[in-house]
Amino acid sequence: MKNLNIYIISVSLLLMSIAGSSNETQAQETKEKFFRKHRFVNMTEFGVMFGRTKYLASYGGWYPYSGPSVGVPAIYQVSKQVNVSGQTFNGVYINSKTAAGLTLGVDGYGETLLMPLALGIRRNIHQKREEGSSLMGGLDAGYSTAWLNEDNTGFKTSGGLMISPTVGYRLPMRNGSAWLINFGYRFQKAEYRQERQVDGIYWNELKEDRKYKRLVVRLGIEF
C-alpha cells in the first residue's frame, strides 16, 4: 500500500509538471502570436475640441506725450469656441496591453494653427473577451510648434507645452483593424507676441501667454 501511495503521488506530480509546462508553453505561444500580428500600431483620429477662449479685444500701449509715459491696459473678452483637431499615433506594443510611440497632430484655435509632437502611450484598461471591444486609456505629452501657422505682419506666434489624457473605446473589425472613440482633455500653451509699433505719439507692444483648455471628442481607426 505504501508503495502504491508513493507511485500515485509521483504520477500526480509528473502530471502537474506536464500541465504547468503545457500552460507556460501555450501562454508563450499566445504571446508570440500576438506580437507577430500586432507588433506595430497606428491610430489616426479626427475630432472637435470644446472650450472657452480669452482673446484680446483692445491692444494696450503707451502714451508718452507731455510728461511721464502712461500705460494703457489691454482689454480681453471671453467667448465659447469649437475647434478642429487631428492626430496620428505610431508606436509598438511593449506588452499585449500597452503600446508606446510618437503622436503628431494639427490643432486649430481660431486663426492659430499649432502642430504638437508628443510622446504617447495607449493602454487596454478592460476587455471582457479576447478579440472583443475594450476600454482604452491614453496619454500624450510633448511640445506644440507653430510651423504651419501664418502670422500677420508684426506678430509672432510660438508653441509650448501640450498634455492630453484620453479614455475611450476600441471596437474591433473582422479585418484586424478597429474603430476608435475617444473622450479627453487637452491643455496647450502658446505665446503671442506683437512687435513694437509706433503710430504718431503712441506705440504698442504686446506679449501674451495663451493657455488653451479643451474637452476633446475624437473618432478614428487603428491599423
C-alpha positions as a Markdown table, in Angstrom:
| # | Residue | x | y | z |
|---|---|---|---|---|
| 1 | Met | 0.0 | 0.0 | 0.0 |
| 2 | Lys | 2.8 | 2.4 | 0.9 |
| 3 | Asn | 4.5 | 1.8 | -2.5 |
| 4 | Leu | 1.2 | 2.4 | -4.2 |
| 5 | Asn | 0.7 | 5.7 | -2.5 |
| 6 | Ile | 4.2 | 6.8 | -3.4 |
| 7 | Tyr | 3.5 | 5.7 | -7.0 |
| 8 | Ile | 0.3 | 7.8 | -7.1 |
| 9 | Ile | 2.0 | 10.8 | -5.6 |
| 10 | Ser | 4.8 | 10.5 | -8.2 |
| 11 | Val | 2.4 | 10.2 | -11.1 |
| 12 | Ser | 0.4 | 13.2 | -9.8 |
| 13 | Leu | 3.5 | 15.4 | -9.5 |
| 14 | Leu | 4.5 | 14.4 | -13.0 |
| 15 | Leu | 1.1 | 15.2 | -14.5 |
| 16 | Met | 1.1 | 18.6 | -12.7 |
| 17 | Ser | 4.6 | 19.3 | -14.0 |
| 18 | Ile | 3.5 | 18.5 | -17.5 |
| 19 | Ala | 0.3 | 20.6 | -17.2 |
| 20 | Gly | 2.3 | 23.5 | -15.9 |
| 21 | Ser | 4.8 | 23.2 | -18.7 |
| 22 | Ser | 2.0 | 22.9 | -21.2 |
| 23 | Asn | 0.3 | 26.1 | -19.9 |
| 24 | Glu | 3.5 | 28.0 | -19.9 |
| 25 | Thr | 4.2 | 26.9 | -23.5 |
| 26 | Gln | 0.7 | 27.8 | -24.5 |
| 27 | Ala | 1.0 | 31.3 | -22.9 |
| 28 | Gln | 4.3 | 31.8 | -24.6 |
| 29 | Glu | 2.9 | 30.8 | -28.0 |
| 30 | Thr | -0.1 | 33.1 | -27.4 |
| 31 | Lys | 2.2 | 36.0 | -26.6 |
| 32 | Glu | 4.4 | 35.3 | -29.6 |
| 33 | Lys | 1.4 | 35.0 | -31.9 |
| 34 | Phe | 0.1 | 38.4 | -30.6 |
| 35 | Phe | 3.4 | 40.2 | -31.3 |
| 36 | Arg | 3.7 | 38.6 | -34.7 |
| 37 | Lys | 0.3 | 40.0 | -35.6 |
| 38 | His | 0.2 | 43.3 | -33.6 |
| 39 | Arg | 3.8 | 44.5 | -33.0 |
| 40 | Phe | 3.4 | 47.9 | -34.7 |
| 41 | Val | 0.2 | 50.0 | -34.4 |
| 42 | Asn | -1.1 | 53.2 | -36.0 |
| 43 | Met | -4.1 | 55.1 | -34.6 |
| 44 | Thr | -5.3 | 58.0 | -36.7 |
| 45 | Glu | -8.1 | 60.2 | -35.3 |
| 46 | Phe | -10.1 | 63.4 | -36.1 |
| 47 | Gly | -12.3 | 65.3 | -33.8 |
| 48 | Val | -13.5 | 68.5 | -32.3 |
| 49 | Met | -12.5 | 70.5 | -29.2 |
| 50 | Phe | -14.8 | 72.5 | -27.0 |
| 51 | Gly | -13.9 | 75.3 | -24.6 |
| 52 | Arg | -13.8 | 79.0 | -23.8 |
| 53 | Thr | -11.1 | 81.4 | -25.0 |
| 54 | Lys | -10.0 | 84.7 | -23.6 |
| 55 | Tyr | -9.0 | 86.8 | -26.5 |
| 56 | Leu | -7.5 | 90.3 | -27.0 |
| 57 | Ala | -10.2 | 92.8 | -27.8 |
| 58 | Ser | -8.2 | 96.0 | -27.5 |
| 59 | Tyr | -4.4 | 96.4 | -27.6 |
| 60 | Gly | -2.5 | 98.0 | -24.7 |
| 61 | Gly | 0.3 | 100.5 | -25.2 |
| 62 | Trp | 1.9 | 103.7 | -24.0 |
| 63 | Tyr | 1.0 | 107.4 | -24.3 |
| 64 | Pro | 4.3 | 109.2 | -23.7 |
| 65 | Tyr | 3.2 | 112.7 | -24.7 |
| 66 | Ser | 3.5 | 115.7 | -22.3 |
| 67 | Gly | 5.1 | 114.2 | -19.3 |
| 68 | Pro | 5.8 | 110.6 | -18.0 |
| 69 | Ser | 4.6 | 107.7 | -20.1 |
| 70 | Val | 1.2 | 106.4 | -19.2 |
| 71 | Gly | 0.4 | 102.7 | -19.6 |
| 72 | Val | -2.9 | 101.8 | -21.4 |
| 73 | Pro | -4.1 | 98.3 | -20.3 |
| 74 | Ala | -5.1 | 95.7 | -22.9 |
| 75 | Ile | -8.8 | 94.6 | -22.8 |
| 76 | Tyr | -9.7 | 90.9 | -23.0 |
| 77 | Gln | -13.0 | 89.2 | -23.7 |
| 78 | Val | -14.2 | 85.6 | -23.3 |
| 79 | Ser | -16.0 | 83.6 | -25.9 |
| 80 | Lys | -17.1 | 79.9 | -26.5 |
| 81 | Gln | -15.0 | 78.1 | -29.1 |
| 82 | Val | -15.4 | 74.9 | -31.1 |
| 83 | Asn | -12.1 | 73.9 | -32.8 |
| 84 | Val | -11.0 | 71.0 | -35.0 |
| 85 | Ser | -8.2 | 68.6 | -34.3 |
| 86 | Gly | -6.4 | 65.7 | -36.0 |
| 87 | Gln | -3.6 | 63.4 | -34.9 |
| 88 | Thr | -1.8 | 60.2 | -35.7 |
| 89 | Phe | -0.1 | 57.9 | -33.1 |
| 90 | Asn | 2.6 | 55.5 | -34.4 |
| 91 | Gly | 4.0 | 53.0 | -31.9 |
| 92 | Val | 4.9 | 49.5 | -30.9 |
| 93 | Tyr | 3.4 | 47.2 | -28.3 |
| 94 | Ile | 5.7 | 46.7 | -25.3 |
| 95 | Asn | 3.3 | 44.0 | -24.0 |
| 96 | Ser | -0.1 | 42.7 | -25.0 |
| 97 | Lys | -1.9 | 45.6 | -23.4 |
| 98 | Thr | 0.4 | 48.6 | -23.7 |
| 99 | Ala | 1.7 | 50.5 | -26.7 |
| 100 | Ala | 4.2 | 53.4 | -26.7 |
| 101 | Gly | 5.2 | 55.7 | -29.5 |
| 102 | Leu | 5.1 | 59.2 | -31.0 |
| 103 | Thr | 2.0 | 61.3 | -31.7 |
| 104 | Leu | 1.9 | 64.0 | -34.4 |
| 105 | Gly | -1.1 | 66.3 | -34.7 |
| 106 | Val | -2.6 | 69.5 | -36.0 |
| 107 | Asp | -4.9 | 71.7 | -33.9 |
| 108 | Gly | -6.7 | 74.8 | -35.0 |
| 109 | Tyr | -7.5 | 77.5 | -32.5 |
| 110 | Gly | -9.4 | 80.1 | -34.5 |
| 111 | Glu | -6.7 | 81.8 | -36.6 |
| 112 | Thr | -3.9 | 80.0 | -34.8 |
| 113 | Leu | -2.7 | 76.6 | -36.1 |
| 114 | Leu | -0.4 | 74.5 | -33.8 |
| 115 | Met | 1.3 | 71.2 | -34.5 |
| 116 | Pro | 2.0 | 69.2 | -31.4 |
| 117 | Leu | 4.7 | 66.5 | -31.3 |
| 118 | Ala | 4.4 | 64.3 | -28.3 |
| 119 | Leu | 5.4 | 61.0 | -26.6 |
| 120 | Gly | 2.3 | 58.8 | -26.4 |
| 121 | Ile | 1.1 | 55.7 | -24.6 |
| 122 | Arg | -2.0 | 53.6 | -25.1 |
| 123 | Arg | -3.3 | 51.1 | -22.6 |
| 124 | Asn | -6.0 | 48.4 | -22.7 |
| 125 | Ile | -7.8 | 49.1 | -19.4 |
| 126 | His | -10.5 | 46.4 | -19.6 |
| 127 | Gln | -11.6 | 43.8 | -22.0 |
| 128 | Lys | -14.2 | 41.1 | -21.3 |
| 129 | Arg | -13.1 | 38.6 | -24.0 |
| 130 | Glu | -10.3 | 38.2 | -26.5 |
| 131 | Glu | -10.8 | 39.9 | -29.8 |
| 132 | Gly | -13.8 | 41.8 | -28.3 |
| 133 | Ser | -14.3 | 45.5 | -27.7 |
| 134 | Ser | -12.2 | 47.1 | -24.9 |
| 135 | Leu | -11.9 | 50.2 | -22.8 |
| 136 | Met | -8.7 | 52.1 | -23.7 |
| 137 | Gly | -6.8 | 54.9 | -21.9 |
| 138 | Gly | -4.2 | 57.2 | -23.5 |
| 139 | Leu | -1.8 | 60.0 | -22.6 |
| 140 | Asp | 0.2 | 62.3 | -24.9 |
| 141 | Ala | 2.7 | 64.8 | -23.5 |
| 142 | Gly | 5.0 | 67.0 | -25.6 |
| 143 | Tyr | 5.5 | 70.4 | -27.3 |
| 144 | Ser | 3.5 | 72.2 | -29.9 |
| 145 | Thr | 5.1 | 74.1 | -32.7 |
| 146 | Ala | 3.8 | 76.9 | -34.9 |
| 147 | Trp | 5.5 | 75.6 | -38.1 |
| 148 | Leu | 2.2 | 75.6 | -40.0 |
| 149 | Asn | 0.9 | 78.9 | -38.6 |
| 150 | Glu | 1.0 | 82.1 | -40.6 |
| 151 | Asp | 1.2 | 85.3 | -38.7 |
| 152 | Asn | 0.1 | 88.8 | -39.6 |
| 153 | Thr | 2.8 | 91.4 | -40.2 |
| 154 | Gly | 4.3 | 92.5 | -36.9 |
| 155 | Phe | 3.1 | 89.4 | -34.9 |
| 156 | Lys | 4.8 | 86.2 | -33.9 |
| 157 | Thr | 3.2 | 83.0 | -32.5 |
| 158 | Ser | 5.2 | 80.4 | -30.7 |
| 159 | Gly | 4.1 | 77.0 | -29.4 |
| 160 | Gly | 4.5 | 75.4 | -26.0 |
| 161 | Leu | 3.7 | 72.6 | -23.6 |
| 162 | Met | 0.9 | 70.1 | -24.6 |
| 163 | Ile | -0.7 | 67.5 | -22.4 |
| 164 | Ser | -3.7 | 65.4 | -23.4 |
| 165 | Pro | -5.1 | 62.4 | -21.4 |
| 166 | Thr | -8.0 | 60.4 | -23.0 |
| 167 | Val | -10.3 | 57.5 | -22.4 |
| 168 | Gly | -12.4 | 55.7 | -24.9 |
| 169 | Tyr | -13.5 | 52.5 | -26.7 |
| 170 | Arg | -11.8 | 50.3 | -29.2 |
| 171 | Leu | -14.2 | 48.4 | -31.4 |
| 172 | Pro | -12.5 | 45.7 | -33.5 |
| 173 | Met | -13.4 | 44.9 | -37.1 |
| 174 | Arg | -13.1 | 41.5 | -38.8 |
| 175 | Asn | -10.1 | 42.6 | -40.9 |
| 176 | Gly | -8.0 | 43.2 | -37.8 |
| 177 | Ser | -8.4 | 46.9 | -37.7 |
| 178 | Ala | -10.6 | 48.7 | -35.1 |
| 179 | Trp | -12.8 | 51.8 | -34.8 |
| 180 | Leu | -11.8 | 54.3 | -32.0 |
| 181 | Ile | -14.0 | 56.6 | -30.0 |
| 182 | Asn | -12.1 | 58.8 | -27.5 |
| 183 | Phe | -13.0 | 61.4 | -25.0 |
| 184 | Gly | -10.4 | 63.6 | -23.2 |
| 185 | Tyr | -8.9 | 66.8 | -22.2 |
| 186 | Arg | -6.3 | 68.9 | -24.0 |
| 187 | Phe | -4.0 | 71.5 | -22.4 |
| 188 | Gln | -1.8 | 73.6 | -24.7 |
| 189 | Lys | 0.3 | 76.6 | -24.2 |
| 190 | Ala | 1.3 | 79.2 | -26.8 |
| 191 | Glu | 2.9 | 82.7 | -26.9 |
| 192 | Tyr | 1.5 | 85.5 | -29.0 |
| 193 | Arg | 3.9 | 88.5 | -29.4 |
| 194 | Gln | 3.3 | 91.8 | -31.1 |
| 195 | Glu | 6.4 | 93.7 | -32.1 |
| 196 | Arg | 6.6 | 97.3 | -31.2 |
| 197 | Gln | 4.6 | 99.5 | -33.5 |
| 198 | Val | 4.7 | 103.3 | -33.4 |
| 199 | Asp | 1.7 | 105.4 | -34.5 |
| 200 | Gly | 2.4 | 109.1 | -34.1 |
| 201 | Ile | 2.9 | 109.7 | -30.3 |
| 202 | Tyr | 1.6 | 106.2 | -29.4 |
| 203 | Trp | 3.5 | 102.8 | -29.5 |
| 204 | Asn | 2.1 | 99.4 | -28.9 |
| 205 | Glu | 3.9 | 96.2 | -27.8 |
| 206 | Leu | 2.4 | 93.0 | -26.5 |
| 207 | Lys | 3.4 | 89.6 | -25.1 |
| 208 | Glu | 0.5 | 87.3 | -24.4 |
| 209 | Asp | 0.8 | 83.8 | -22.9 |
| 210 | Arg | -2.1 | 81.7 | -24.0 |
| 211 | Lys | -3.4 | 78.6 | -22.3 |
| 212 | Tyr | -5.8 | 76.6 | -24.4 |
| 213 | Lys | -8.0 | 74.2 | -22.3 |
| 214 | Arg | -10.3 | 72.0 | -24.3 |
| 215 | Leu | -12.6 | 69.0 | -23.9 |
| 216 | Val | -11.9 | 66.6 | -26.9 |
| 217 | Val | -14.1 | 64.1 | -28.8 |
| 218 | Arg | -12.4 | 62.1 | -31.5 |
| 219 | Leu | -13.3 | 59.3 | -33.9 |
| 220 | Gly | -10.6 | 57.3 | -35.6 |
| 221 | Ile | -9.3 | 54.0 | -36.8 |
| 222 | Glu | -6.5 | 51.7 | -35.7 |
| 223 | Phe | -4.4 | 49.7 | -38.2 |
